[in-house]
């Protein structure tokens, strides 16, 4: 079995310096924000749910009703292999109408939050197609990130007191997202999301060559232990759970770095990546990558109305620890996974029309 890899978390770091290209921003004007939210409300009225097949088929066209500056900003993000994230700021969020932060994701798909789910899907469509996992949050197309009582020290996004370790989203899977979209609905303490992009030019001689070899093991995190969606048949449920179980018990060896040197792709999870017993060279390479990313984490605080699109190929992401109040005012994000090329994920989906992995 692979050897689990763990080391102490780094301390706090300075916020992302402005103007170095690490994070690109587009600040919506009041008129632009109103235009975007009006479009989301129109979509809610027409389609009702973000997983309506008609909406999924048409959202790529509907998204061209969004403000032009935002469309240009996200269009530029597609081929950029240097930036960690693009943030669209200034979207309108009515905190009073939204209601209290739910106690867990199970209660977070509220009628009052649906316009924001549509808003996130519309902006996401400028980058690609949304996908979901049958084994996460009942297969919901747009998920929710909220602190959950009893999970303060868990290794998933429902945690709070413990830092959420940096990771490539769903690093274990070849069908992982190209971008992770996060729409901030509430974040009174501005608890930061963390980001890091590896500088492979800083690696000791030979380390990158090792990281490019299939000598590492990445397993699914515990967020995939959820019950699959209620609409899934018994065979679908069995297949989805079996795939995740197999990936956890007998993960295939993978490389942590791929692609050309000038546009490398990273694939790693701080808590769920390991090496084979006795492979000291791979262990040293993984140790370097962990220490390097720890030392280069940057903070990205998201305020209500910020929509961050994290490049899951260039960057790893996590979250700083915080202390939830559990009184309806805690941090609440909407989340979606986006792929540039939907056909790449076809072997993991039941049909060409499906957007669900597993």
C-alpha positions as CSV (number, residue, x, y, z in Angstrom):
1,X,0.0,0.0,0.0
2,X,1.2,3.6,-0.6
3,X,2.7,5.4,2.3
4,X,0.6,8.4,3.5
5,X,2.5,11.7,3.3
6,X,2.0,14.4,5.9
7,X,3.9,17.3,7.4
8,X,3.0,20.4,9.5
9,X,1.0,23.1,7.9
10,X,2.7,26.4,7.1
11,X,1.8,29.6,9.1
12,X,-0.1,32.5,7.7
13,X,1.2,34.3,4.6
14,X,0.8,37.8,3.2
15,X,-2.1,38.5,0.9
16,X,-1.6,38.2,-2.9
17,X,0.4,41.2,-4.1
18,X,-1.5,43.3,-6.6
19,X,-0.4,43.6,-10.2
20,X,1.8,40.6,-10.7
21,X,-0.6,38.6,-12.8
22,X,-1.1,35.8,-10.3
23,X,-4.8,36.7,-9.9
24,X,-6.7,38.7,-12.5
25,X,-9.7,40.8,-11.5
26,X,-12.7,42.3,-13.3
27,X,-14.7,44.7,-11.1
28,X,-18.3,44.9,-12.2
29,X,-20.0,48.3,-12.1
30,X,-23.4,48.6,-10.5
31,X,-25.1,48.5,-13.9
32,X,-23.1,45.5,-15.0
33,X,-23.9,43.6,-11.7
34,X,-27.6,44.4,-12.1
35,X,-27.5,43.1,-15.7
36,X,-25.9,39.8,-14.7
37,X,-28.3,39.2,-11.8
38,X,-31.3,40.1,-14.0
39,X,-30.2,37.4,-16.5
40,X,-29.8,34.9,-13.7
41,X,-33.4,35.6,-12.5
42,X,-34.7,35.3,-16.1
43,X,-33.0,31.9,-16.3
44,X,-34.5,30.8,-12.9
45,X,-37.9,31.8,-14.2
46,X,-37.5,29.9,-17.5
47,X,-35.7,26.8,-16.3
48,X,-36.3,26.4,-12.6
49,X,-33.2,24.3,-11.9
50,X,-29.6,24.6,-12.9
51,X,-29.6,20.9,-13.8
52,X,-32.5,21.3,-16.3
53,X,-31.2,19.6,-19.5
54,X,-32.5,22.6,-21.5
55,X,-30.5,25.0,-19.4
56,X,-27.3,22.9,-19.6
57,X,-27.7,22.8,-23.4
58,X,-28.3,26.5,-23.8
59,X,-26.3,28.2,-21.0
60,X,-23.2,28.6,-23.3
61,X,-25.3,30.9,-25.5
62,X,-27.3,32.5,-22.7
63,X,-24.0,33.5,-21.1
64,X,-23.3,36.0,-23.9
65,X,-26.0,38.2,-22.2
66,X,-23.5,38.9,-19.4
67,X,-21.5,42.1,-19.3
68,X,-18.9,42.3,-22.1
69,X,-16.0,43.2,-19.8
70,X,-16.6,40.0,-17.8
71,X,-16.8,37.9,-20.9
72,X,-13.5,39.3,-22.2
73,X,-11.8,38.6,-18.8
74,X,-12.9,35.0,-18.7
75,X,-12.2,34.5,-22.4
76,X,-8.6,35.5,-21.7
77,X,-8.3,33.1,-18.8
78,X,-8.7,30.0,-21.0
79,X,-5.2,29.9,-22.6
80,X,-3.3,31.6,-19.7
81,X,-0.9,29.1,-18.1
82,X,0.5,31.6,-15.6
83,X,-2.5,32.9,-13.6
84,X,-3.9,31.1,-10.6
85,X,-7.3,32.5,-10.7
86,X,-9.7,35.1,-12.3
87,X,-12.0,36.9,-10.0
88,X,-15.2,38.7,-11.1
89,X,-16.0,41.1,-8.3
90,X,-19.1,43.2,-7.4
91,X,-21.9,40.8,-8.2
92,X,-25.1,41.7,-6.2
93,X,-25.9,39.5,-3.2
94,X,-28.9,40.4,-1.0
95,X,-27.8,39.0,2.3
96,X,-31.2,39.6,4.0
97,X,-33.2,38.0,1.3
98,X,-30.7,35.1,1.1
99,X,-31.5,34.0,4.6
100,X,-29.3,32.4,7.2
101,X,-26.3,30.2,6.3
102,X,-27.5,26.6,6.5
103,X,-26.1,24.1,9.0
104,X,-24.8,21.9,6.2
105,X,-24.7,21.4,2.4
106,X,-27.8,19.2,2.7
107,X,-30.0,22.2,3.5
108,X,-28.1,24.7,1.3
109,X,-30.0,24.3,-2.0
110,X,-32.5,26.9,-0.9
111,X,-35.0,28.8,-3.1
112,X,-33.4,32.1,-2.1
113,X,-30.0,30.9,-3.2
114,X,-31.1,29.6,-6.6
115,X,-30.5,32.9,-8.5
116,X,-26.9,32.8,-7.4
117,X,-26.6,29.2,-8.5
118,X,-27.8,30.3,-12.0
119,X,-25.4,33.3,-11.8
120,X,-22.4,31.1,-11.1
121,X,-23.4,28.7,-13.9
122,X,-23.7,31.6,-16.4
123,X,-20.3,32.9,-15.7
124,X,-18.9,29.4,-15.7
125,X,-20.2,28.8,-19.2
126,X,-17.8,31.4,-20.5
127,X,-15.0,29.0,-19.6
128,X,-16.5,25.6,-20.4
129,X,-19.1,23.0,-19.3
130,X,-20.1,22.3,-15.7
131,X,-19.8,18.7,-14.4
132,X,-20.6,17.1,-11.2
133,X,-19.9,13.9,-9.2
134,X,-22.5,11.3,-8.4
135,X,-20.7,10.6,-5.1
136,X,-20.6,14.3,-3.9
137,X,-23.5,16.3,-2.4
138,X,-26.1,14.0,-4.0
139,X,-24.8,14.8,-7.5
140,X,-25.8,18.5,-7.4
141,X,-24.6,20.5,-10.3
142,X,-23.9,23.5,-8.0
143,X,-22.6,22.5,-4.6
144,X,-22.3,24.5,-1.4
145,X,-19.4,25.1,1.0
146,X,-20.5,25.8,4.6
147,X,-18.9,25.0,7.9
148,X,-20.6,22.0,9.6
149,X,-20.8,21.3,13.3
150,X,-18.9,18.2,14.2
151,X,-16.6,18.5,11.2
152,X,-14.4,21.3,12.4
153,X,-11.2,19.2,12.0
154,X,-12.2,17.1,9.0
155,X,-10.1,17.1,5.8
156,X,-12.9,18.4,3.5
157,X,-14.5,21.8,2.9
158,X,-17.0,21.4,5.7
159,X,-14.1,21.9,8.1
160,X,-13.3,25.2,9.9
161,X,-11.0,25.1,12.9
162,X,-8.4,23.2,10.9
163,X,-6.8,24.5,7.7
164,X,-8.2,23.0,4.5
165,X,-5.0,21.7,2.9
166,X,-4.1,22.8,-0.6
167,X,-5.0,20.4,-3.3
168,X,-5.8,20.0,-7.0
169,X,-9.6,19.4,-7.0
170,X,-10.3,15.7,-7.4
171,X,-6.6,15.1,-8.2
172,X,-7.2,11.4,-8.2
173,X,-9.3,11.4,-11.4
174,X,-8.5,11.9,-15.0
175,X,-11.9,13.6,-15.3
176,X,-11.1,16.4,-12.8
177,X,-12.1,19.9,-13.5
178,X,-10.1,22.5,-15.4
179,X,-11.5,25.3,-13.2
180,X,-13.3,25.4,-9.9
181,X,-15.8,28.2,-9.6
182,X,-16.6,29.8,-6.2
183,X,-19.3,32.4,-5.7
184,X,-19.1,34.0,-2.3
185,X,-22.5,34.7,-0.7
186,X,-21.2,35.4,2.8
187,X,-17.8,35.7,4.5
188,X,-18.0,38.2,7.3
189,X,-14.4,37.6,8.5
190,X,-13.0,37.4,5.0
191,X,-11.5,34.0,5.7
192,X,-9.1,33.5,2.8
193,X,-9.0,30.9,0.1
194,X,-5.4,29.9,-0.4
195,X,-3.6,29.5,-3.7
196,X,-0.2,28.4,-5.0
197,X,1.4,27.8,-8.3
198,X,4.6,25.7,-8.4
199,X,7.7,27.3,-9.7
200,X,9.4,24.2,-11.2
201,X,12.4,26.3,-12.2
202,X,13.2,26.4,-8.5
203,X,13.4,22.6,-8.1
204,X,16.7,20.9,-7.3
205,X,18.2,19.0,-10.2
206,X,16.4,15.9,-11.2
207,X,13.3,16.5,-9.0
208,X,11.0,17.6,-11.9
209,X,12.0,14.6,-13.9
210,X,10.9,12.4,-11.0
211,X,7.6,14.3,-10.6
212,X,6.9,13.7,-14.3
213,X,7.0,9.9,-13.8
214,X,4.2,7.6,-12.7
215,X,5.5,7.0,-9.2
216,X,2.9,8.6,-7.1
217,X,-0.6,7.7,-5.7
218,X,-3.5,10.1,-5.2
219,X,-6.7,8.8,-3.6
220,X,-10.2,10.4,-3.3
221,X,-10.8,12.6,-0.3
222,X,-13.7,11.9,2.1
223,X,-16.0,14.3,0.3
224,X,-16.7,11.4,-2.0
225,X,-18.1,9.2,0.8
226,X,-21.5,10.8,0.4
227,X,-24.6,9.0,-0.8
228,X,-25.1,9.3,-4.6
229,X,-28.0,11.2,-5.9
230,X,-31.5,10.0,-5.1
231,X,-32.4,9.8,-8.8
232,X,-29.6,7.3,-9.5
233,X,-30.6,3.7,-10.1
234,X,-29.0,0.9,-8.0
235,X,-26.6,0.0,-10.8
236,X,-25.5,3.6,-11.1
237,X,-24.9,3.9,-7.4
238,X,-22.9,0.7,-7.3
239,X,-20.7,1.7,-10.2
240,X,-20.1,5.2,-8.7
241,X,-19.2,3.9,-5.3
242,X,-17.1,1.0,-6.7
243,X,-15.0,3.4,-8.8
244,X,-14.3,5.7,-5.8
245,X,-13.6,2.7,-3.6
246,X,-11.2,1.2,-6.1
247,X,-9.5,4.5,-6.5
248,X,-9.0,4.6,-2.8
249,X,-7.9,1.0,-2.3
250,X,-5.8,0.4,-5.3
251,X,-4.9,3.8,-6.9
252,X,-3.0,3.7,-10.2
253,X,0.4,5.3,-10.2
254,X,0.3,8.8,-11.7
255,X,2.7,11.7,-12.5
256,X,2.2,14.9,-10.4
257,X,3.5,17.1,-13.2
258,X,2.6,16.8,-16.9
259,X,2.5,19.0,-20.0
260,X,5.2,21.1,-21.7
261,X,7.7,22.9,-19.4
262,X,6.3,26.3,-20.3
263,X,2.7,25.3,-19.5
264,X,3.0,22.5,-16.9
265,X,-0.1,20.9,-15.3
266,X,0.0,20.0,-11.6
267,X,-1.9,17.2,-10.0
268,X,-1.5,16.8,-6.2
269,X,-3.3,16.7,-2.9
270,X,-1.4,17.5,0.2
271,X,-3.3,15.1,2.4
272,X,-4.0,12.3,-0.1
273,X,-0.8,11.9,-2.1
274,X,1.7,9.2,-1.3
275,X,4.6,7.1,-2.8
276,X,5.3,3.4,-3.0
277,X,7.1,1.8,0.0
278,X,10.9,2.1,-0.5
279,X,10.7,4.7,-3.3
280,X,13.0,7.2,-1.6
281,X,13.6,9.2,-4.7
282,X,9.9,9.8,-5.3
283,X,9.5,10.6,-1.6
284,X,12.2,13.3,-1.8
285,X,10.6,14.8,-4.9
286,X,7.2,14.8,-3.1
287,X,8.7,16.4,0.0
288,X,10.2,19.2,-2.1
289,X,6.8,19.8,-3.9
290,X,5.0,20.0,-0.6
291,X,7.5,22.3,1.1
292,X,7.6,24.5,-2.0
293,X,3.9,24.9,-2.2
294,X,3.6,25.4,1.5
295,X,6.1,28.2,1.3
296,X,4.4,29.9,-1.6
297,X,0.8,29.9,-0.5
298,X,-1.0,33.2,-1.1
299,X,-4.2,34.4,0.5
300,X,-7.3,35.3,-1.6
301,X,-10.0,36.6,0.6
302,X,-13.4,36.5,-1.1
303,X,-16.1,39.0,-0.2
304,X,-19.8,38.6,-0.9
305,X,-20.3,39.1,-4.6
306,X,-16.8,37.8,-5.6
307,X,-16.8,35.0,-8.1
308,X,-13.4,33.2,-8.3
309,X,-12.4,30.8,-11.0
310,X,-9.4,28.9,-9.9
311,X,-7.3,27.2,-12.6
312,X,-7.2,23.6,-11.5
313,X,-4.4,22.9,-13.9
314,X,-2.0,25.6,-12.9
315,X,-2.8,26.1,-9.2
316,X,-3.6,24.3,-6.0
317,X,-6.1,25.8,-3.5
318,X,-7.3,25.4,0.1
319,X,-8.6,27.6,2.9
320,X,-7.3,29.2,6.1
321,X,-8.8,28.0,9.4
322,X,-11.6,30.0,11.1
323,X,-14.1,29.7,14.0
324,X,-17.7,29.4,12.9
325,X,-20.5,30.9,15.0
326,X,-23.2,28.5,13.8
327,X,-25.8,31.3,14.1
328,X,-26.7,31.7,10.4
329,X,-23.9,34.3,9.7
330,X,-21.1,31.9,8.7
331,X,-19.1,31.7,5.5
332,X,-21.2,30.4,2.5
333,X,-19.9,29.7,-1.0
334,X,-21.5,28.2,-4.1
335,X,-19.2,25.9,-6.0
336,X,-19.0,24.4,-9.5
337,X,-16.6,22.2,-11.5
338,X,-15.9,23.3,-15.1
339,X,-14.1,21.5,-17.9
340,X,-12.9,23.1,-21.1
341,X,-13.5,19.9,-23.2
342,X,-16.6,18.0,-22.1
343,X,-15.7,15.1,-24.4
344,X,-12.5,14.5,-22.3
345,X,-14.8,13.3,-19.5
346,X,-17.0,11.0,-21.6
347,X,-15.5,7.7,-20.4
348,X,-16.6,8.8,-16.8
349,X,-20.2,9.7,-17.7
350,X,-23.1,7.3,-18.3
351,X,-24.2,9.0,-21.5
352,X,-23.2,11.9,-23.8
353,X,-26.0,14.0,-22.4
354,X,-25.1,13.4,-18.8
355,X,-22.9,15.9,-16.9
356,X,-22.4,13.5,-14.0
357,X,-19.1,11.6,-13.3
358,X,-19.7,8.1,-11.9
